[in-house]
Amino acid sequence: MFKFTTKDNLSARMKLAPEKISRAISNTLIDIADEINEKAKNKSPYQTGTLRRGIQTVPTYSRGQVKKIEVGTSKIPYARIQDLGGKAGRKKSVKIRGKKYLTGQLDKMKKGRAEEILKKNLEEQLDV
């Protein structure tokens, strides 16, 4: 008869895996939002600083874990048109070219940066 044991108690470590994975995902959401926020502030058009100061990160928690994070400007009426572009002014006579200061950062996350951040957080949490 053979008996197998492990020094590091694999069974106990596996029981903690779901919690650690959940923590890694929560940390990833925070890291992604912080990075988008920082880069959007650096790329936003700057005249008075109102737009830059208005970019905020708002997390939503459930059972101590981050479930959703919103990054953007909710109280600045011209933020959307500065980011996406469009017509503004009286009779919509002025065409504004979009600066993509916020949506551009989201696009970069979609191109692989988010996966890099998740991988780093999983490795940290799971001691890989």
HUWO-V809719 format. One record per pair of residues at least 24 apart in sequence whose ideal C-beta (glycine too) atoms are under 10 Angstrom apart, sorted by the first residue. I is the first residue (numbers start at 1). J is the second residue. Records with the same first field share a line. If there is no record, write none. Layout:
# HUWO-V809719
I = J + J
This chain:
# HUWO-V809719
8 = 127
13 = 126 + 127
16 = 125 + 126
17 = 125 + 126
19 = 65 + 125
20 = 121 + 122 + 124 + 125 + 126 + 127
21 = 121 + 122 + 125 + 126
22 = 63 + 64 + 65 + 66 + 125
23 = 64 + 65 + 66 + 121 + 122 + 124 + 125
24 = 117 + 118 + 119 + 120 + 121 + 122 + 123 + 124 + 125 + 126
25 = 65 + 66 + 67 + 118 + 121 + 122 + 125
26 = 59 + 61 + 62 + 64 + 65 + 66 + 67 + 69 + 121 + 125
27 = 65 + 66 + 117 + 118 + 120 + 121 + 122 + 124 + 125
28 = 66 + 114 + 115 + 116 + 117 + 118 + 119 + 120 + 121 + 122 + 125
29 = 59 + 60 + 65 + 66 + 67 + 68 + 69 + 114 + 117 + 118 + 121
30 = 57 + 59 + 66 + 69 + 117 + 121
31 = 69 + 114 + 116 + 117 + 118 + 120 + 121
32 = 57 + 69 + 71 + 105 + 106 + 109 + 113 + 114 + 117 + 118
33 = 57 + 58 + 59 + 66 + 68 + 69 + 70 + 71 + 109
34 = 69 + 71 + 117
35 = 71 + 105 + 108 + 109 + 113 + 114 + 117
36 = 69 + 71 + 72 + 102 + 103 + 104 + 105 + 106 + 108 + 109 + 113 + 114
37 = 69 + 71 + 72 + 102 + 105
38 = 105
39 = 101 + 102 + 104 + 105 + 108 + 109
40 = 71 + 72 + 73 + 83 + 99 + 100 + 101 + 102 + 103 + 104 + 105 + 106
41 = 101 + 102 + 105
42 = 101 + 105
43 = 83 + 99 + 100 + 101 + 102 + 104 + 105
44 = 73 + 79 + 82 + 83 + 99 + 101 + 102
45 = 78 + 79 + 82 + 83 + 96 + 99 + 101
46 = 101
50 = 75 + 76 + 78 + 79
51 = 76 + 78 + 79 + 82 + 83 + 99 + 101 + 102
52 = 76 + 101
54 = 79
55 = 79 + 101 + 102
71 = 102 + 105 + 106
72 = 102 + 103 + 106
73 = 102
